Amino acid sequence: MEITGEDLKLINLFESITGVIPSDMEIVGEGIVFLVDDASLGKAIGKKGANIQRLRLKLNRNVLVSKNDNEPEAFLRGFFNNIEILSFEMREAPGQKAVFITVPDSQRGIAIGRGGIRIKAAKAFLKKKFGADLMLKTRRVG
């Protein structure tokens, strides 16, 4: 992971507000996504999301915090924690990996996020951490 001066400032700001050092971060459009260890997730978010609100006000950007994991499926289930993942499939071909997740049609907007921040960040982290592409599919449920 390469860290620029801007990234270092954002990481320091995150640590000063939350008391947690993020394991990774990604700037996506008008938002920033921080990854933290599972044990530190509650502390990073703060009581009733107070730390997230402080970061949003300070940065004037959308901020997401998610747990980090070393397994692609566990990582994506944690990243999309408030969305029901109907299926998870990892396909490998020579020189490329792809992960397909299926979510209910009604939760598609939540999975994509405002301005696409959530899906773009998930794709970037999956590529960076696991060398895989992410494909989001939807299914009508009920």
N, C-alpha and C positions, 0 to 999 in steps of 0.2 A: 504494500500500500504506500503510495506516494502522498506526502502531506505538504501542501502549499502553506504559505504564510496566512492566507485567509482561513484555511482549514484549521490551523493551529489556534487562531483567534476564536473560532467558533467552538472548538473543543475546550479551550480554557474557559470561555463564557459558560458553556454547559456545565463544566465541573464546578465553577464558582457558585452557580445557582442551585445545582442539584446535589453536589457533594459526591458525584459519581463520575468516574472516567469512562467515556464511551469506548467500546472496542472498535467501532467503525462508524463512519458517517457518510452521507451522500447528499449533495445539493442537487435538488430536482426541481427545475423551473423556479417557481415562487416559494418553494418549501425546502425544508431540511429534515432529513431522517437520521436519527441516531440509533445505533444498536448498543445495547448494554447486556451484561450478564444477567441470567435469570434471577439470581439472588438479589441483584441491585435494582430490578425493574420498578418495584413499588417505591423505593426511595427516590429514584430518578423522576417518576411521575409526580410524586408528592401527594399529600392529602387532598382528595377531591380534584386532582389535576392541577394543583397550585403552581408547581414548578413549570409545567407546560405553558400555563397562562403567562407566567413571568417571562419565559423565553420568547413567546409569541409577541408580547409587548415590546421587549427589548430589541428583538430582531426585526419586528414588523413583517414577519413571514409566518407561514404555516409550519408548525413543528410536529413531527411524529416521533415517538420513542417506541422501539420494539425490542424483544429479547433476541439475543444472538444464539445460534445453535450450530453444531458442526455436521448435522445431518440435514439434507435438503428438505425432506418431508416435515421434520420437526421444525425446521426454520420457517417454512412457509405456513404451517399451521399456527405458529406463534405470531408470524407477521400479519396474517389475516385472522387474528384471534376472535374477532366478533362476527365472523362470517362462517357459515356452514360450508365446509369443503366436502362436496358429494363424492368426488373421486380424485385420486392423485396417481399419476402414472409417469414413470421416467423411462424414456426411450433413448437408446444409444445406437449410433451408427458410426462408422469409421470417421473419426475427426470431429464429431459433434454429439452433443447431448441436448435433449429437450425434455422439459417437464411440462406436463399437461395437468392443469387443475380445473375441475368443474365446480361451479358455484350455482346456487339457485338464481334463476332469472331475476327474481325480485331483489336480490342483493348485489346485482351487477354494479350499480352505481357506487355502493360502499366499497366494493373491491377495487374499483378504478380510482376513487378518491377525487376530491376537488382539484380540478385542473390536471387530473391524471397522476397526481403525486404518488399515490400508493402503488399503483401498478408499475409506474416507471421506476420507482425505487426498488421494488421487488425484483424487477428484471435486472437492474444494475447490480444489486447485491448477489443475485443468483449467478450472474455471469462472472463477477469478481471472485466470489467464494468457491463456487463449484464448477465453473466453466460451462454452465448450461443456459439454454434459452428458456424463457417462460412463455407458455401459451395459456390464455385464459378462455375457458369455454363456459357457456351457460346452459342450463337445462330448466325447462318448465317443471315445477313441482306442484303436485296437488291438482 
